[in-house]
Amino acid sequence: MGRLKLYDITIPRETIVEEREIVYLSRTPEQRFFGVLQLNYISVTMNGGRPLKSPQGKGLIIRKPVI
């Protein structure tokens, strides 16, 4: 699994974006691909086993869960 990093609110957003971009660009394409799969798995797990995106006619539609 990945790591959760909490940032101090006094750090400028630009600094955080630069740091994340450096980490992302240092990964291989394979690592990036498996990272996306991992995020997808986590999102399905957190949504009660249902995917956030599902086929709806002409492509994928992101929908809010009905509560």
PyMOL Python script that loads the backbone (N, CA, C, O; Angstrom):
from pymol import cmd

cmd.read_pdbstr("""\
ATOM      1  N   MET A   1       0.825  -1.179   0.000  1.00  0.00           N
ATOM      2  CA  MET A   1       0.000   0.000   0.000  1.00  0.00           C
ATOM      3  C   MET A   1       0.874   1.249   0.000  1.00  0.00           C
ATOM      4  O   MET A   1       2.070   1.190   0.285  1.00  0.00           O
ATOM      5  N   GLY A   2       0.267   2.350  -0.317  1.00  0.00           N
ATOM      6  CA  GLY A   2       0.984   3.611  -0.363  1.00  0.00           C
ATOM      7  C   GLY A   2       1.127   4.230   1.016  1.00  0.00           C
ATOM      8  O   GLY A   2       0.790   3.618   2.030  1.00  0.00           O
ATOM      9  N   ARG A   3       1.619   5.422   1.032  1.00  0.00           N
ATOM     10  CA  ARG A   3       1.810   6.136   2.292  1.00  0.00           C
ATOM     11  C   ARG A   3       0.912   7.359   2.316  1.00  0.00           C
ATOM     12  O   ARG A   3       0.681   7.997   1.288  1.00  0.00           O
ATOM     13  N   LEU A   4       0.414   7.675   3.483  1.00  0.00           N
ATOM     14  CA  LEU A   4      -0.368   8.887   3.677  1.00  0.00           C
ATOM     15  C   LEU A   4       0.566   9.940   4.241  1.00  0.00           C
ATOM     16  O   LEU A   4       1.216   9.724   5.264  1.00  0.00           O
ATOM     17  N   LYS A   5       0.627  11.074   3.575  1.00  0.00           N
ATOM     18  CA  LYS A   5       1.494  12.145   4.041  1.00  0.00           C
ATOM     19  C   LYS A   5       0.631  13.355   4.365  1.00  0.00           C
ATOM     20  O   LYS A   5      -0.099  13.856   3.509  1.00  0.00           O
ATOM     21  N   LEU A   6       0.717  13.814   5.589  1.00  0.00           N
ATOM     22  CA  LEU A   6      -0.013  14.994   6.024  1.00  0.00           C
ATOM     23  C   LEU A   6       0.909  16.201   5.927  1.00  0.00           C
ATOM     24  O   LEU A   6       2.059  16.157   6.367  1.00  0.00           O
ATOM     25  N   TYR A   7       0.398  17.264   5.355  1.00  0.00           N
ATOM     26  CA  TYR A   7       1.191  18.473   5.166  1.00  0.00           C
ATOM     27  C   TYR A   7       0.760  19.549   6.150  1.00  0.00           C
ATOM     28  O   TYR A   7      -0.410  19.637   6.523  1.00  0.00           O
ATOM     29  N   ASP A   8       1.709  20.351   6.558  1.00  0.00           N
ATOM     30  CA  ASP A   8       1.440  21.518   7.385  1.00  0.00           C
ATOM     31  C   ASP A   8       0.740  22.556   6.508  1.00  0.00           C
ATOM     32  O   ASP A   8       1.133  22.769   5.361  1.00  0.00           O
ATOM     33  N   ILE A   9      -0.290  23.198   7.045  1.00  0.00           N
ATOM     34  CA  ILE A   9      -1.059  24.150   6.229  1.00  0.00           C
ATOM     35  C   ILE A   9      -0.272  25.410   5.903  1.00  0.00           C
ATOM     36  O   ILE A   9      -0.689  26.195   5.052  1.00  0.00           O
ATOM     37  N   THR A  10       0.864  25.615   6.570  1.00  0.00           N
ATOM     38  CA  THR A  10       1.670  26.805   6.282  1.00  0.00           C
ATOM     39  C   THR A  10       2.573  26.612   5.065  1.00  0.00           C
ATOM     40  O   THR A  10       3.156  27.576   4.567  1.00  0.00           O
ATOM     41  N   ILE A  11       2.693  25.363   4.580  1.00  0.00           N
ATOM     42  CA  ILE A  11       3.519  25.100   3.395  1.00  0.00           C
ATOM     43  C   ILE A  11       2.747  25.566   2.162  1.00  0.00           C
ATOM     44  O   ILE A  11       1.582  25.205   1.995  1.00  0.00           O
ATOM     45  N   PRO A  12       3.372  26.353   1.306  1.00  0.00           N
ATOM     46  CA  PRO A  12       2.668  26.817   0.100  1.00  0.00           C
ATOM     47  C   PRO A  12       2.258  25.641  -0.800  1.00  0.00           C
ATOM     48  O   PRO A  12       2.982  24.653  -0.928  1.00  0.00           O
ATOM     49  N   ARG A  13       1.098  25.775  -1.409  1.00  0.00           N
ATOM     50  CA  ARG A  13       0.571  24.731  -2.286  1.00  0.00           C
ATOM     51  C   ARG A  13       1.522  24.417  -3.439  1.00  0.00           C
ATOM     52  O   ARG A  13       1.639  23.262  -3.848  1.00  0.00           O
ATOM     53  N   GLU A  14       2.191  25.420  -3.955  1.00  0.00           N
ATOM     54  CA  GLU A  14       3.121  25.225  -5.069  1.00  0.00           C
ATOM     55  C   GLU A  14       4.256  24.270  -4.675  1.00  0.00           C
ATOM     56  O   GLU A  14       4.688  23.447  -5.481  1.00  0.00           O
ATOM     57  N   THR A  15       4.727  24.386  -3.447  1.00  0.00           N
ATOM     58  CA  THR A  15       5.794  23.516  -2.966  1.00  0.00           C
ATOM     59  C   THR A  15       5.323  22.064  -2.921  1.00  0.00           C
ATOM     60  O   THR A  15       6.056  21.155  -3.310  1.00  0.00           O
ATOM     61  N   ILE A  16       4.104  21.853  -2.447  1.00  0.00           N
ATOM     62  CA  ILE A  16       3.539  20.504  -2.375  1.00  0.00           C
ATOM     63  C   ILE A  16       3.364  19.925  -3.771  1.00  0.00           C
ATOM     64  O   ILE A  16       3.668  18.754  -4.002  1.00  0.00           O
ATOM     65  N   VAL A  17       2.875  20.737  -4.702  1.00  0.00           N
ATOM     66  CA  VAL A  17       2.673  20.277  -6.083  1.00  0.00           C
ATOM     67  C   VAL A  17       4.010  19.888  -6.710  1.00  0.00           C
ATOM     68  O   VAL A  17       4.109  18.849  -7.364  1.00  0.00           O
ATOM     69  N   GLU A  18       5.031  20.709  -6.515  1.00  0.00           N
ATOM     70  CA  GLU A  18       6.354  20.396  -7.060  1.00  0.00           C
ATOM     71  C   GLU A  18       6.896  19.089  -6.487  1.00  0.00           C
ATOM     72  O   GLU A  18       7.436  18.261  -7.221  1.00  0.00           O
ATOM     73  N   GLU A  19       6.751  18.908  -5.182  1.00  0.00           N
ATOM     74  CA  GLU A  19       7.235  17.688  -4.534  1.00  0.00           C
ATOM     75  C   GLU A  19       6.532  16.448  -5.089  1.00  0.00           C
ATOM     76  O   GLU A  19       7.178  15.441  -5.378  1.00  0.00           O
ATOM     77  N   ARG A  20       5.214  16.525  -5.235  1.00  0.00           N
ATOM     78  CA  ARG A  20       4.455  15.391  -5.767  1.00  0.00           C
ATOM     79  C   ARG A  20       4.816  15.106  -7.221  1.00  0.00           C
ATOM     80  O   ARG A  20       4.876  13.948  -7.632  1.00  0.00           O
ATOM     81  N   GLU A  21       5.057  16.166  -8.002  1.00  0.00           N
ATOM     82  CA  GLU A  21       5.421  15.983  -9.400  1.00  0.00           C
ATOM     83  C   GLU A  21       6.775  15.295  -9.531  1.00  0.00           C
ATOM     84  O   GLU A  21       6.955  14.432 -10.391  1.00  0.00           O
ATOM     85  N   ILE A  22       7.715  15.669  -8.692  1.00  0.00           N
ATOM     86  CA  ILE A  22       9.038  15.042  -8.718  1.00  0.00           C
ATOM     87  C   ILE A  22       8.920  13.556  -8.410  1.00  0.00           C
ATOM     88  O   ILE A  22       9.553  12.735  -9.073  1.00  0.00           O
ATOM     89  N   VAL A  23       8.116  13.202  -7.412  1.00  0.00           N
ATOM     90  CA  VAL A  23       7.925  11.794  -7.057  1.00  0.00           C
ATOM     91  C   VAL A  23       7.271  11.050  -8.214  1.00  0.00           C
ATOM     92  O   VAL A  23       7.696   9.950  -8.565  1.00  0.00           O
ATOM     93  N   TYR A  24       6.234  11.649  -8.810  1.00  0.00           N
ATOM     94  CA  TYR A  24       5.511  10.996  -9.915  1.00  0.00           C
ATOM     95  C   TYR A  24       6.432  10.772 -11.117  1.00  0.00           C
ATOM     96  O   TYR A  24       6.439   9.685 -11.696  1.00  0.00           O
ATOM     97  N   LEU A  25       7.202  11.784 -11.491  1.00  0.00           N
ATOM     98  CA  LEU A  25       8.064  11.677 -12.667  1.00  0.00           C
ATOM     99  C   LEU A  25       9.244  10.738 -12.449  1.00  0.00           C
ATOM    100  O   LEU A  25       9.841  10.258 -13.413  1.00  0.00           O
ATOM    101  N   SER A  26       9.585  10.474 -11.193  1.00  0.00           N
ATOM    102  CA  SER A  26      10.697   9.566 -10.918  1.00  0.00           C
ATOM    103  C   SER A  26      10.283   8.100 -11.028  1.00  0.00           C
ATOM    104  O   SER A  26      11.138   7.213 -11.020  1.00  0.00           O
ATOM    105  N   ARG A  27       8.975   7.839 -11.129  1.00  0.00           N
ATOM    106  CA  ARG A  27       8.489   6.461 -11.232  1.00  0.00           C
ATOM    107  C   ARG A  27       8.543   5.969 -12.667  1.00  0.00           C
ATOM    108  O   ARG A  27       8.483   6.754 -13.613  1.00  0.00           O
ATOM    109  N   THR A  28       8.656   4.654 -12.814  1.00  0.00           N
ATOM    110  CA  THR A  28       8.615   4.049 -14.143  1.00  0.00           C
ATOM    111  C   THR A  28       7.166   3.998 -14.611  1.00  0.00           C
ATOM    112  O   THR A  28       6.253   4.095 -13.791  1.00  0.00           O
ATOM    113  N   PRO A  29       6.936   3.848 -15.920  1.00  0.00           N
ATOM    114  CA  PRO A  29       5.555   3.713 -16.403  1.00  0.00           C
ATOM    115  C   PRO A  29       4.812   2.553 -15.737  1.00  0.00           C
ATOM    116  O   PRO A  29       3.610   2.642 -15.487  1.00  0.00           O
ATOM    117  N   GLU A  30       5.522   1.477 -15.454  1.00  0.00           N
ATOM    118  CA  GLU A  30       4.884   0.336 -14.797  1.00  0.00           C
ATOM    119  C   GLU A  30       4.422   0.708 -13.379  1.00  0.00           C
ATOM    120  O   GLU A  30       3.325   0.336 -12.963  1.00  0.00           O
ATOM    121  N   GLN A  31       5.254   1.433 -12.654  1.00  0.00           N
ATOM    122  CA  GLN A  31       4.882   1.861 -11.308  1.00  0.00           C
ATOM    123  C   GLN A  31       3.697   2.812 -11.340  1.00  0.00           C
ATOM    124  O   GLN A  31       2.827   2.751 -10.472  1.00  0.00           O
ATOM    125  N   ARG A  32       3.656   3.693 -12.339  1.00  0.00           N
ATOM    126  CA  ARG A  32       2.518   4.619 -12.472  1.00  0.00           C
ATOM    127  C   ARG A  32       1.236   3.853 -12.745  1.00  0.00           C
ATOM    128  O   ARG A  32       0.192   4.157 -12.168  1.00  0.00           O
ATOM    129  N   PHE A  33       1.311   2.853 -13.630  1.00  0.00           N
ATOM    130  CA  PHE A  33       0.136   2.052 -13.980  1.00  0.00           C
ATOM    131  C   PHE A  33      -0.393   1.310 -12.752  1.00  0.00           C
ATOM    132  O   PHE A  33      -1.594   1.329 -12.482  1.00  0.00           O
ATOM    133  N   PHE A  34       0.503   0.657 -12.009  1.00  0.00           N
ATOM    134  CA  PHE A  34       0.061  -0.084 -10.837  1.00  0.00           C
ATOM    135  C   PHE A  34      -0.432   0.853  -9.739  1.00  0.00           C
ATOM    136  O   PHE A  34      -1.265   0.460  -8.923  1.00  0.00           O
ATOM    137  N   GLY A  35       0.062   2.067  -9.707  1.00  0.00           N
ATOM    138  CA  GLY A  35      -0.457   3.068  -8.771  1.00  0.00           C
ATOM    139  C   GLY A  35      -1.903   3.421  -9.072  1.00  0.00           C
ATOM    140  O   GLY A  35      -2.713   3.576  -8.158  1.00  0.00           O
ATOM    141  N   VAL A  36      -2.230   3.549 -10.353  1.00  0.00           N
ATOM    142  CA  VAL A  36      -3.616   3.831 -10.748  1.00  0.00           C
ATOM    143  C   VAL A  36      -4.522   2.660 -10.371  1.00  0.00           C
ATOM    144  O   VAL A  36      -5.632   2.864  -9.880  1.00  0.00           O
ATOM    145  N   LEU A  37      -4.049   1.440 -10.600  1.00  0.00           N
ATOM    146  CA  LEU A  37      -4.840   0.266 -10.214  1.00  0.00           C
ATOM    147  C   LEU A  37      -5.070   0.232  -8.702  1.00  0.00           C
ATOM    148  O   LEU A  37      -6.152  -0.128  -8.239  1.00  0.00           O
ATOM    149  N   GLN A  38      -4.058   0.605  -7.951  1.00  0.00           N
ATOM    150  CA  GLN A  38      -4.184   0.632  -6.499  1.00  0.00           C
ATOM    151  C   GLN A  38      -5.213   1.672  -6.056  1.00  0.00           C
ATOM    152  O   GLN A  38      -6.020   1.409  -5.165  1.00  0.00           O
ATOM    153  N   LEU A  39      -5.186   2.844  -6.674  1.00  0.00           N
ATOM    154  CA  LEU A  39      -6.175   3.875  -6.345  1.00  0.00           C
ATOM    155  C   LEU A  39      -7.583   3.424  -6.686  1.00  0.00           C
ATOM    156  O   LEU A  39      -8.525   3.706  -5.945  1.00  0.00           O
ATOM    157  N   ASN A  40      -7.731   2.721  -7.807  1.00  0.00           N
ATOM    158  CA  ASN A  40      -9.032   2.211  -8.204  1.00  0.00           C
ATOM    159  C   ASN A  40      -9.537   1.197  -7.177  1.00  0.00           C
ATOM    160  O   ASN A  40     -10.710   1.228  -6.802  1.00  0.00           O
ATOM    161  N   TYR A  41      -8.667   0.308  -6.723  1.00  0.00           N
ATOM    162  CA  TYR A  41      -9.036  -0.699  -5.724  1.00  0.00           C
ATOM    163  C   TYR A  41      -9.490  -0.025  -4.425  1.00  0.00           C
ATOM    164  O   TYR A  41     -10.490  -0.421  -3.826  1.00  0.00           O
ATOM    165  N   ILE A  42      -8.741   0.994  -4.001  1.00  0.00           N
ATOM    166  CA  ILE A  42      -9.086   1.710  -2.769  1.00  0.00           C
ATOM    167  C   ILE A  42     -10.428   2.420  -2.916  1.00  0.00           C
ATOM    168  O   ILE A  42     -11.236   2.398  -1.988  1.00  0.00           O
ATOM    169  N   SER A  43     -10.680   3.049  -4.065  1.00  0.00           N
ATOM    170  CA  SER A  43     -11.937   3.771  -4.258  1.00  0.00           C
ATOM    171  C   SER A  43     -13.124   2.822  -4.259  1.00  0.00           C
ATOM    172  O   SER A  43     -14.174   3.159  -3.713  1.00  0.00           O
ATOM    173  N   VAL A  44     -12.984   1.641  -4.860  1.00  0.00           N
ATOM    174  CA  VAL A  44     -14.070   0.656  -4.850  1.00  0.00           C
ATOM    175  C   VAL A  44     -14.308   0.161  -3.427  1.00  0.00           C
ATOM    176  O   VAL A  44     -15.455   0.023  -3.003  1.00  0.00           O
ATOM    177  N   THR A  45     -13.239  -0.104  -2.694  1.00  0.00           N
ATOM    178  CA  THR A  45     -13.366  -0.571  -1.318  1.00  0.00           C
ATOM    179  C   THR A  45     -14.074   0.462  -0.449  1.00  0.00           C
ATOM    180  O   THR A  45     -14.930   0.114   0.365  1.00  0.00           O
ATOM    181  N   MET A  46     -13.716   1.731  -0.621  1.00  0.00           N
ATOM    182  CA  MET A  46     -14.320   2.786   0.195  1.00  0.00           C
ATOM    183  C   MET A  46     -15.751   3.097  -0.224  1.00  0.00           C
ATOM    184  O   MET A  46     -16.486   3.740   0.526  1.00  0.00           O
ATOM    185  N   ASN A  47     -16.155   2.653  -1.400  1.00  0.00           N
ATOM    186  CA  ASN A  47     -17.508   2.909  -1.887  1.00  0.00           C
ATOM    187  C   ASN A  47     -18.405   1.680  -1.688  1.00  0.00           C
ATOM    188  O   ASN A  47     -19.402   1.519  -2.391  1.00  0.00           O
ATOM    189  N   GLY A  48     -18.056   0.837  -0.753  1.00  0.00           N
ATOM    190  CA  GLY A  48     -18.895  -0.313  -0.439  1.00  0.00           C
ATOM    191  C   GLY A  48     -18.864  -1.405  -1.492  1.00  0.00           C
ATOM    192  O   GLY A  48     -19.837  -2.144  -1.641  1.00  0.00           O
ATOM    193  N   GLY A  49     -17.773  -1.520  -2.220  1.00  0.00           N
ATOM    194  CA  GLY A  49     -17.643  -2.568  -3.226  1.00  0.00           C
ATOM    195  C   GLY A  49     -18.219  -2.211  -4.587  1.00  0.00           C
ATOM    196  O   GLY A  49     -18.195  -3.034  -5.502  1.00  0.00           O
ATOM    197  N   ARG A  50     -18.733  -1.001  -4.732  1.00  0.00           N
ATOM    198  CA  ARG A  50     -19.268  -0.551  -6.023  1.00  0.00           C
ATOM    199  C   ARG A  50     -18.299   0.441  -6.654  1.00  0.00           C
ATOM    200  O   ARG A  50     -17.783   1.320  -5.963  1.00  0.00           O
ATOM    201  N   PRO A  51     -18.044   0.316  -7.947  1.00  0.00           N
ATOM    202  CA  PRO A  51     -17.118   1.263  -8.591  1.00  0.00           C
ATOM    203  C   PRO A  51     -17.711   2.667  -8.654  1.00  0.00           C
ATOM    204  O   PRO A  51     -18.929   2.842  -8.704  1.00  0.00           O
ATOM    205  N   LEU A  52     -16.827   3.662  -8.651  1.00  0.00           N
ATOM    206  CA  LEU A  52     -17.270   5.051  -8.759  1.00  0.00           C
ATOM    207  C   LEU A  52     -17.687   5.385 -10.179  1.00  0.00           C
ATOM    208  O   LEU A  52     -18.516   6.268 -10.400  1.00  0.00           O
ATOM    209  N   LYS A  53     -17.108   4.673 -11.143  1.00  0.00           N
ATOM    210  CA  LYS A  53     -17.437   4.892 -12.548  1.00  0.00           C
ATOM    211  C   LYS A  53     -18.061   3.617 -13.093  1.00  0.00           C
ATOM    212  O   LYS A  53     -17.620   2.512 -12.777  1.00  0.00           O
ATOM    213  N   SER A  54     -19.074   3.778 -13.901  1.00  0.00           N
ATOM    214  CA  SER A  54     -19.703   2.607 -14.504  1.00  0.00           C
ATOM    215  C   SER A  54     -20.219   2.974 -15.897  1.00  0.00           C
ATOM    216  O   SER A  54     -20.558   4.131 -16.144  1.00  0.00           O
ATOM    217  N   PRO A  55     -20.280   2.001 -16.806  1.00  0.00           N
ATOM    218  CA  PRO A  55     -20.764   2.297 -18.155  1.00  0.00           C
ATOM    219  C   PRO A  55     -22.206   2.786 -18.118  1.00  0.00           C
ATOM    220  O   PRO A  55     -23.055   2.172 -17.472  1.00  0.00           O
ATOM    221  N   GLN A  56     -22.486   3.889 -18.809  1.00  0.00           N
ATOM    222  CA  GLN A  56     -23.833   4.448 -18.861  1.00  0.00           C
ATOM    223  C   GLN A  56     -24.071   5.011 -20.261  1.00  0.00           C
ATOM    224  O   GLN A  56     -24.073   6.228 -20.448  1.00  0.00           O
ATOM    225  N   GLY A  57     -24.266   4.159 -21.216  1.00  0.00           N
ATOM    226  CA  GLY A  57     -24.547   4.635 -22.567  1.00  0.00           C
ATOM    227  C   GLY A  57     -23.287   4.979 -23.325  1.00  0.00           C
ATOM    228  O   GLY A  57     -22.598   4.082 -23.810  1.00  0.00           O
ATOM    229  N   LYS A  58     -22.965   6.262 -23.440  1.00  0.00           N
ATOM    230  CA  LYS A  58     -21.850   6.724 -24.275  1.00  0.00           C
ATOM    231  C   LYS A  58     -20.600   7.010 -23.457  1.00  0.00           C
ATOM    232  O   LYS A  58     -20.063   8.115 -23.526  1.00  0.00           O
ATOM    233  N   GLY A  59     -20.133   6.054 -22.696  1.00  0.00           N
ATOM    234  CA  GLY A  59     -18.894   6.249 -21.946  1.00  0.00           C
ATOM    235  C   GLY A  59     -19.096   6.051 -20.465  1.00  0.00           C
ATOM    236  O   GLY A  59     -20.112   5.508 -20.030  1.00  0.00           O
ATOM    237  N   LEU A  60     -18.128   6.493 -19.697  1.00  0.00           N
ATOM    238  CA  LEU A  60     -18.181   6.355 -18.251  1.00  0.00           C
ATOM    239  C   LEU A  60     -18.702   7.636 -17.618  1.00  0.00           C
ATOM    240  O   LEU A  60     -18.298   8.738 -17.989  1.00  0.00           O
ATOM    241  N   ILE A  61     -19.589   7.476 -16.675  1.00  0.00           N
ATOM    242  CA  ILE A  61     -20.166   8.606 -15.966  1.00  0.00           C
ATOM    243  C   ILE A  61     -19.822   8.460 -14.486  1.00  0.00           C
ATOM    244  O   ILE A  61     -20.036   7.403 -13.893  1.00  0.00           O
ATOM    245  N   ILE A  62     -19.288   9.527 -13.896  1.00  0.00           N
ATOM    246  CA  ILE A  62     -19.046   9.522 -12.460  1.00  0.00           C
ATOM    247  C   ILE A  62     -20.345   9.965 -11.799  1.00  0.00           C
ATOM    248  O   ILE A  62     -20.898  11.020 -12.110  1.00  0.00           O
ATOM    249  N   ARG A  63     -20.810   9.135 -10.887  1.00  0.00           N
ATOM    250  CA  ARG A  63     -22.092   9.466 -10.258  1.00  0.00           C
ATOM    251  C   ARG A  63     -21.959   9.447  -8.749  1.00  0.00           C
ATOM    252  O   ARG A  63     -21.128   8.731  -8.190  1.00  0.00           O
ATOM    253  N   LYS A  64     -22.796  10.251  -8.095  1.00  0.00           N
ATOM    254  CA  LYS A  64     -22.830  10.270  -6.648  1.00  0.00           C
ATOM    255  C   LYS A  64     -23.675   9.100  -6.160  1.00  0.00           C
ATOM    256  O   LYS A  64     -24.665   8.736  -6.794  1.00  0.00           O
ATOM    257  N   PRO A  65     -23.284   8.513  -5.031  1.00  0.00           N
ATOM    258  CA  PRO A  65     -24.135   7.446  -4.491  1.00  0.00           C
ATOM    259  C   PRO A  65     -25.451   8.027  -3.983  1.00  0.00           C
ATOM    260  O   PRO A  65     -25.474   9.140  -3.458  1.00  0.00           O
ATOM    261  N   VAL A  66     -26.536   7.289  -4.133  1.00  0.00           N
ATOM    262  CA  VAL A  66     -27.850   7.734  -3.666  1.00  0.00           C
ATOM    263  C   VAL A  66     -27.970   7.330  -2.200  1.00  0.00           C
ATOM    264  O   VAL A  66     -27.910   6.150  -1.855  1.00  0.00           O
ATOM    265  N   ILE A  67     -28.140   8.339  -1.348  1.00  0.00           N
ATOM    266  CA  ILE A  67     -28.229   8.074   0.095  1.00  0.00           C
ATOM    267  C   ILE A  67     -29.647   8.286   0.563  1.00  0.00           C
ATOM    268  O   ILE A  67     -29.939   8.115   1.747  1.00  0.00           O
TER     269      ILE A  67
END
""", "prot")
cmd.dss("prot")
cmd.show_as("cartoon", "prot")
cmd.util.cbc("prot")
cmd.orient("prot")
